[in-house]
Amino acid sequence: MSKLDILLSKDKDVPKKSIEKLCKVLAGGDVPKDAMAKEKTNEYTIPIISNGVGNNAIYGYTDKARVVEPAVTVAARGTIGYAEYRDYPYVPIIRLLSLIPKDIKELDTKYLYYCIQGKEYNIPTTGIPQLTAPMIKKVEIPVPEMNVQREIVRILDNFTELTAELTAELTARKKQYEYYRDSLLSFDSTVKKVKLKDIAVDIYRGSGIKREEVTETGIPCVRYGEIYTTYNTWFDTCVSHTKLEYISNPKYFEYGDVLFAITGESVEDIAKSVVYIGNEKCLAGGDIVVLKHNQEPRYLAHVLSTYKARQQKSKGKIKSKVVHSSVPAIEAIEIPLPSMEVQKRYADVLDNFEKICNDLNIGLPAEIEARQKQYEYYRDLLLTFAETGEIMPRQTDRQTDRQTDRA
């Protein structure tokens, strides 16, 4: 019998209570514009937190906290339901809810976080989708005795710490890969340098494809946002489709073409490029520039991802808080261009290295994916266990004993 079994055997009837009874619920307020800085300073050290994920949630810094005790924040808009445990003073702003236990002897804040994390909410489909304070107050969670809560937190913390270690190692390997790629593609003066306009057989902008025009089947297509969020260096299958009748002026791309996203949110990411190596004829959405050429496409994919190429891309113009690039700016990017034989050889080497860093089926990415699924499984298992005092049917007593004891 595991430690958790022993603890729960003392208290089979675990009560469920609403967030309203257990917590103070604070809605985020306005940005303290008169006392803030985008970066941390000696004067402004308190983070201002919005509804983003991870470090993207930090809007800026100020000098006075609104929440000083440990709390759980939940995104009310955008990434609705995304939860974070925060054990430091902060200022929540709009689109963020903060849950603060009223009695820490009754409810452990970290246990609350694990209960809230991953929870789905019935969000109204009319108007702007959002999670409101009255809605989250109605949510009920199991509240076992404190030593049970702490044991569950201990087990789940061990899962998350292991995943964090693997993620840190993967991040280090990706940086190592980027250094290796940039070094490998930094040729000496014997290799000629060309501007993209010198190797372009054709270069043109795509035609707008609205979100509501994306379909399950039809002609494969790429919208510019997918270049940032979905595709890496190269791809062979489109995730989106549309119908030809939706597009008044269709613009196509084919095998080997380079796609550039010429609208974005930052100069660091503007003009991110990806190469298509699939066999279908596909449609390019608006704010995409298509470059046709006669070079090794995978080599172009890698060389256009190097630091030197990104520096040239980052000269985009900011207009209305959105960064834009253009066909002339893309044409002016300069890259080293060795022989076709060398291009193919380097592309093969970098493809293999990148696969180790990013392929979800092998290496660290596969292990991180497996650990995350394992963590989510045991989180749900343990919280159901806390509520009922019984093992869920899909898990045997022996398996649970072994896993929870090891954690």
Phi and psi in degrees as a GROMACS rama.xvg file:
@    title "Ramachandran Plot"
@    xaxis  label "Phi"
@    yaxis  label "Psi"
@TYPE xy
-76.4977  167.612  SER-2
-59.6339  -37.5553  LYS-3
-66.2393  -39.7996  LEU-4
-56.3667  -46.9895  ASP-5
-62.065  -44.7127  ILE-6
-63.4154  -44.5767  LEU-7
-72.6015  -25.7913  LEU-8
-65.1244  -18.5081  SER-9
-82.9994  -15.2564  LYS-10
-149.229  77.9631  ASP-11
-70.86  -33.9479  LYS-12
-89.1208  87.8048  ASP-13
-89.0822  123.425  VAL-14
-74.9498  152.449  PRO-15
-109.891  135.936  LYS-16
-132.49  154.265  LYS-17
-80.0578  155.084  SER-18
-59.3338  -35.1904  ILE-19
-59.6398  -39.3299  GLU-20
-76.5682  -29.0458  LYS-21
-92.7873  -27.7636  LEU-22
-133.612  155.309  CYS-23
-83.8027  134.304  LYS-24
-115.712  115.612  VAL-25
-108.902  130.42  LEU-26
-87.9938  141.932  ALA-27
-62.6599  150.563  GLY-28
-108.418  -161.166  GLY-29
-75.479  159.772  ASP-30
-70.8112  129.978  VAL-31
-74.0241  74.7122  PRO-32
-61.1961  -30.2461  LYS-33
-81.3067  -7.18872  ASP-34
-145.601  69.9359  ALA-35
-155.269  159.561  MET-36
-141.523  149.431  ALA-37
-70.1215  -31.4556  LYS-38
-114.327  154.699  GLU-39
-66.3706  135.893  LYS-40
-129.349  176.918  THR-41
-62.5493  -31.4053  ASN-42
-86.3379  -39.8734  GLU-43
-110.181  103.531  TYR-44
-120.008  -10.6611  THR-45
-88.1111  120.34  ILE-46
-68.691  140.545  PRO-47
-98.918  120.158  ILE-48
-109.509  130.218  ILE-49
-112.319  -156.845  SER-50
-93.5686  15.7003  ASN-51
-73.8714  176.292  GLY-52
-102.892  131.943  VAL-53
61.1822  -136.486  GLY-54
-66.9972  -19.5041  ASN-55
-67.487  -12.1752  ASN-56
-79.0793  -16.1409  ALA-57
-77.8472  110.523  ILE-58
-83.0772  -29.8029  TYR-59
169.79  -158.548  GLY-60
-137.947  149.111  TYR-61
-137.803  -171.722  THR-62
-110.881  -3.19901  ASP-63
-141.39  127.569  LYS-64
-83.0938  148.827  ALA-65
-97.5816  -32.9969  ARG-66
-118.858  123.798  VAL-67
-113.486  -20.706  VAL-68
-93.6462  161.242  GLU-69
-55.0815  139.639  PRO-70
-149.702  168.255  ALA-71
-116.329  125.637  VAL-72
-100.005  144.386  THR-73
-132.107  128.59  VAL-74
-68.3449  128.383  ALA-75
-94.9806  -20.3528  ALA-76
-136.911  162.833  ARG-77
71.0513  -102.383  GLY-78
-82.5456  61.9874  THR-79
-55.6571  127.99  ILE-80
91.2821  -9.19964  GLY-81
-64.4393  125.185  TYR-82
-115.012  147.915  ALA-83
-137.908  142.193  GLU-84
-90.9094  128.637  TYR-85
-127.723  119.024  ARG-86
-112.517  34.1442  ASP-87
-141.494  157.097  TYR-88
-64.1978  142.342  PRO-89
-158.335  170.709  TYR-90
-119.51  113.747  VAL-91
-82.9143  138.108  PRO-92
-116.779  -174.95  ILE-93
-51.3768  151.422  ILE-94
75.3895  16.4415  ARG-95
-137.739  134.602  LEU-96
-110.142  142.885  LEU-97
-117.637  129.716  SER-98
-109.536  121.311  LEU-99
-123.902  115.781  ILE-100
-56.0627  135.389  PRO-101
-73.3144  -33.0877  LYS-102
-135.525  106.293  ASP-103
-72.0535  -8.56731  ILE-104
-82.4283  -17.2221  LYS-105
-99.1814  -36.2729  GLU-106
-134.594  118.794  LEU-107
-77.0941  130.653  ASP-108
-63.1864  -39.0267  THR-109
-68.1705  -36.1207  LYS-110
-63.0719  -41.7791  TYR-111
-56.6817  -43.8613  LEU-112
-58.0695  -46.3164  TYR-113
-66.5568  -31.7919  TYR-114
-68.4717  -38.2866  CYS-115
-82.8052  -32.9692  ILE-116
-59.2878  130.335  GLN-117
78.8884  0.814157  GLY-118
-71.5339  139.668  LYS-119
-99.5498  146.107  GLU-120
-123.813  149.247  TYR-121
-84.7686  90.7181  ASN-122
-89.8598  129.255  ILE-123
-58.2076  140.347  PRO-124
-87.0525  -11.7029  THR-125
-86.8363  144.546  THR-126
72.259  -160.272  GLY-127
-80.7083  121.673  ILE-128
-60.5203  128.59  PRO-129
-159.712  152.979  GLN-130
-101.014  123.356  LEU-131
-103.099  162.878  THR-132
-59.3879  -45.2757  ALA-133
-59.1932  -33.6849  PRO-134
-68.1392  -46.4961  MET-135
-72.7552  -25.4852  ILE-136
-63.7107  -26.3376  LYS-137
-80.5789  -13.3539  LYS-138
-65.8413  135.755  VAL-139
-110.407  143.331  GLU-140
-132.388  152.489  ILE-141
-71.5229  139.63  PRO-142
-125.811  83.2382  VAL-143
-74.325  177.962  PRO-144
-64.014  160.192  GLU-145
-60.1259  -39.0147  MET-146
-66.7096  -27.7983  ASN-147
-70.458  -44.7921  VAL-148
-55.6303  -46.2299  GLN-149
-67.4593  -34.5644  ARG-150
-68.6636  -39.0753  GLU-151
-63.8291  -42.55  ILE-152
-61.5206  -42.5916  VAL-153
-59.9076  -45.8438  ARG-154
-63.9514  -47.5809  ILE-155
-71.2004  -32.6041  LEU-156
-60.5066  -40.2072  ASP-157
-63.6804  -38.133  ASN-158
-63.1236  -47.1541  PHE-159
-69.0124  -34.5031  THR-160
-64.9749  -39.5913  GLU-161
-65.8273  -42.8527  LEU-162
-62.2262  -39.9415  THR-163
-63.2937  -39.698  ALA-164
-63.9259  -43.78  GLU-165
-65.2179  -39.8836  LEU-166
-64.4216  -40.6525  THR-167
-62.973  -39.9144  ALA-168
-66.0339  -39.8191  GLU-169
-65.116  -40.1411  LEU-170
-59.8237  -42.7666  THR-171
-62.9982  -39.7362  ALA-172
-67.2631  -36.76  ARG-173
-65.6308  -39.6716  LYS-174
-64.2937  -38.9917  LYS-175
-62.6357  -42.5303  GLN-176
-61.9862  -45.0242  TYR-177
-62.0467  -40.1462  GLU-178
-63.7568  -44.9564  TYR-179
-62.8846  -45.128  TYR-180
-60.8782  -47.8153  ARG-181
-64.206  -38.4446  ASP-182
-66.8857  -44.0539  SER-183
-63.147  -35.1102  LEU-184
-96.0259  11.1878  LEU-185
-94.9183  83.566  SER-186
-77.2963  157.427  PHE-187
-79.4076  -174.439  ASP-188
-70.0789  -9.72224  SER-189
-75.879  -16.6982  THR-190
-96.1375  124.883  VAL-191
-67.6763  151.843  LYS-192
-112.072  138.849  LYS-193
-132.364  155.175  VAL-194
-89.43  152.607  LYS-195
-59.5869  -30.6134  LEU-196
-64.9664  -23.0185  LYS-197
-77.4598  -21.8472  ASP-198
-109.254  -0.924648  ILE-199
-76.4193  124.191  ALA-200
-79.6376  -34.6034  VAL-201
-159.843  151.104  ASP-202
-148.129  130.071  ILE-203
-159.149  164.043  TYR-204
-90.3217  150.128  ARG-205
-76.9133  -176.095  GLY-206
-120.996  138.991  SER-207
-54.2274  134.146  GLY-208
-125.603  112.568  ILE-209
-74.4833  156.963  LYS-210
-55.6966  -42.1133  ARG-211
-73.5794  -7.79731  GLU-212
-94.3488  -0.166227  GLU-213
-80.4388  130.67  VAL-214
-124.352  167.659  THR-215
-71.2682  -36.3028  GLU-216
-128.867  173.149  THR-217
124.214  -147.914  GLY-218
-83.2232  129.61  ILE-219
-60.1769  143.476  PRO-220
-149.561  164.195  CYS-221
-131.151  127.614  VAL-222
-96.8735  150.437  ARG-223
-59.1546  -35.4606  TYR-224
-61.3967  -29.625  GLY-225
-67.7995  -24.7822  GLU-226
-64.1132  -33.4928  ILE-227
-80.1465  -38.8563  TYR-228
-102.702  -23.2656  THR-229
-114.715  -39.8722  THR-230
-104.724  148.099  TYR-231
-100.681  -108.767  ASN-232
-87.9854  -45.3004  THR-233
-146.679  161.684  TRP-234
-148.296  160.407  PHE-235
-125.049  -2.83235  ASP-236
-139.829  131.913  THR-237
-81.1449  141.268  CYS-238
-85.941  -16.9618  VAL-239
-117.697  158.051  SER-240
-138.315  163.685  HIS-241
-150.26  -179.556  THR-242
-113.8  140.95  LYS-243
-59.875  -32.1123  LEU-244
-67.2507  -16.4404  GLU-245
-77.9105  -20.6289  TYR-246
-107.138  115.829  ILE-247
-74.2327  -31.3208  SER-248
-136.19  74.1191  ASN-249
-63.8736  136.717  PRO-250
-123.294  126.447  LYS-251
-104.988  158.231  TYR-252
-134.625  155.986  PHE-253
-136.257  -172.907  GLU-254
-50.1847  131.883  TYR-255
90.0337  -15.0028  GLY-256
-69.6256  146.411  ASP-257
-99.143  132.815  VAL-258
-110.88  130.17  LEU-259
-115.334  132.272  PHE-260
-87.892  114.174  ALA-261
-101.393  10.6702  ILE-262
-129.148  137.736  THR-263
-163.205  -174.784  GLY-264
-102.944  -9.50425  GLU-265
-149.577  152.437  SER-266
-68.5391  -23.9582  VAL-267
-68.2989  -32.1969  GLU-268
-103.333  -11.4474  ASP-269
-59.0464  145.164  ILE-270
65.1389  28.1233  ALA-271
-55.6113  138.524  LYS-272
-119.96  154.286  SER-273
-148.454  148.396  VAL-274
-110.052  138.701  VAL-275
-98.582  125.253  TYR-276
-123.746  25.7221  ILE-277
-86.2183  -178.994  GLY-278
-106.16  -10.0738  ASN-279
-88.135  158.2  GLU-280
-90.2838  122.974  LYS-281
-121.806  162.43  CYS-282
-97.8374  136.766  LEU-283
-97.5504  127.045  ALA-284
-75.7256  176.449  GLY-285
-65.6838  159.054  GLY-286
60.8856  26.5725  ASP-287
-120.52  134.956  ILE-288
-106.105  130.029  VAL-289
-103.576  127.38  VAL-290
-113.657  119.497  LEU-291
-100.169  146.421  LYS-292
-160.668  179.084  HIS-293
-123.062  27.5179  ASN-294
-99.8104  177.17  GLN-295
-70.857  113.511  GLU-296
-61.6408  -38.4218  PRO-297
-69.1345  -30.0722  ARG-298
-65.1811  -45.5597  TYR-299
-60.9519  -37.7203  LEU-300
-58.8982  -43.9921  ALA-301
-74.8439  -44.057  HIS-302
-68.8406  -27.7275  VAL-303
-80.8899  -3.17417  LEU-304
-100.591  -4.02385  SER-305
-69.9574  164.416  THR-306
-59.9766  -41.5843  TYR-307
-64.2196  -38.7951  LYS-308
-68.7476  -41.5131  ALA-309
-64.2561  -35.359  ARG-310
-59.6302  -40.6885  GLN-311
-70.8304  -36.0388  GLN-312
-67.7093  -30.3803  LYS-313
-73.0813  6.87858  SER-314
-85.9777  19.76  LYS-315
-64.5247  158.219  GLY-316
-96.9784  137.301  LYS-317
-93.3024  126.143  ILE-318
-140.197  120.986  LYS-319
55.1138  43.9643  SER-320
68.3427  5.25133  LYS-321
-113.853  139.086  VAL-322
-93.8476  135.927  VAL-323
-125.911  144.973  HIS-324
-117.968  -170.851  SER-325
-156.94  170.979  SER-326
-60.6279  -47.5737  VAL-327
-58.654  -37.8335  PRO-328
-66.75  -38.6512  ALA-329
-66.6444  -43.4038  ILE-330
-60.5964  -29.37  GLU-331
-81.6838  -8.7529  ALA-332
-65.3082  131.607  ILE-333
-107.837  134.1  GLU-334
-135.592  155.169  ILE-335
-74.1325  140.522  PRO-336
-132.093  90.1444  LEU-337
-75.5982  -175.258  PRO-338
-63.8779  161.785  SER-339
-60.3634  -36.6755  MET-340
-62.1779  -44.5209  GLU-341
-67.8634  -41.0482  VAL-342
-55.6073  -46.3815  GLN-343
-66.608  -40.6685  LYS-344
-64.5934  -44.7465  ARG-345
-66.8048  -37.8472  TYR-346
-62.8721  -40.3868  ALA-347
-63.0824  -44.6207  ASP-348
-62.472  -47.1402  VAL-349
-71.4841  -32.0543  LEU-350
-60.6352  -44.0059  ASP-351
-65.0521  -43.4415  ASN-352
-64.6743  -45.0206  PHE-353
-65.0299  -35.1274  GLU-354
-61.4836  -40.1904  LYS-355
-62.7359  -34.2576  ILE-356
-81.0155  -28.7377  CYS-357
-123.093  -17.341  ASN-358
-71.0805  120.705  ASP-359
-71.2024  -5.06222  LEU-360
-98.8026  -8.05287  ASN-361
-138.607  161.598  ILE-362
58.5846  -150.51  GLY-363
-60.8102  -41.9094  LEU-364
-56.6376  -40.2543  PRO-365
-66.0999  -39.7897  ALA-366
-68.8049  -39.6729  GLU-367
-63.9344  -43.2573  ILE-368
-60.3777  -43.2333  GLU-369
-65.9829  -41.5037  ALA-370
-64.3151  -38.566  ARG-371
-64.9913  -42.5759  GLN-372
-65.1513  -39.249  LYS-373
-63.7158  -43.7532  GLN-374
-59.9013  -47.8086  TYR-375
-62.1418  -37.423  GLU-376
-62.871  -49.1  TYR-377
-72.6961  -29.238  TYR-378
-60.7456  -49.6496  ARG-379
-64.2824  -40.2854  ASP-380
-61.7844  -49.0613  LEU-381
-67.6473  -37.1663  LEU-382
-73.4446  -30.4765  LEU-383
-70.2223  -39.0509  THR-384
-59.6612  -42.7553  PHE-385
-64.1108  -32.1082  ALA-386
-80.3805  -38.4726  GLU-387
-108.322  -21.6994  THR-388
74.6875  14.6378  GLY-389
-130.496  148.215  GLU-390
-71.4198  139.123  ILE-391
-64.9099  148.826  MET-392
-56.6864  -29.7225  PRO-393
-80.3038  2.75003  ARG-394
-131.664  132.558  GLN-395
-84.4737  157.82  THR-396
-56.0804  -42.185  ASP-397
-65.3144  -41.9379  ARG-398
-63.5288  -42.8558  GLN-399
-65.7343  -43.6877  THR-400
-55.981  -46.6941  ASP-401
-66.0101  -44.2744  ARG-402
-70.7979  -44.9456  GLN-403
-71.4911  -34.3838  THR-404
-65.9765  -40.5294  ASP-405
-67.2463  -38.2332  ARG-406
